[in-house]
Amino acid sequence: MVFRDSTDRDRWCQPDGLLFDPARNRIVVTEIKLRHCSEAYYQLFDLYCPVVRCLFPTWHVSGVEICRWFDPATATPATPRMREDPFDAVSGEFNVHIWNP
């Protein structure tokens, strides 16, 4: 999707997925990475979640990085909070789900 930011520039926003939970009036924005990384934090908190909140103002929005490999030594702006289920993502936290098929 294309949106206009506060500087009146057109910007592109394409989250990897949106998980809708109508029973709890929640949307979980997903960012899928092979390896856990700080880039996922910035994509979720600085772009995707704010845009989704604007599109769905009456819904609760949270974000989760879904990755295959997680290295706890990877530096990130916030402490990752591990979630067994992406639907358990908490708004305002850097939620991480390890996908292990």
Residue, then its C-alpha position, 0 to 999 in steps of 0.5 A: m500500500v502507498f501512504r503519504d507521510s507527515t512530510d507529504r512524501d509518498r511511501w510504500c508499506q507492505p507488511d508480510g502478513l496481517l492476522f485478524d482476531p475478530a473475537r478479540n478485536r485485534i490485528v497482529v502485524t507479522e514480519i517474517k525473517l529467516r534469522h532474528c534481526s533488528e531490522a524487523y523491530y524498525q519495520l514493525f514499530d516505525l512503519y507497519c504497526p502505525v500504518v495499520r493503526c491508522l487503517f483500523p483505528t478501532w482495532h488493537v494492533s500489535g506486531v510480531e517477528i516470525c523467524r526460523w532462527f533466533d540468536p539471543a545475542t543479536a542486538t535489537p532496540a528492545t528486548p524480544r519477548m518470545r511468544e509460542d503463538p503469534f496471536d499472543a503478541v502484546s502491543g508495544e512489545f517486540n514480540v518474536h515467534i520462532w517458527n519450528p515446523 
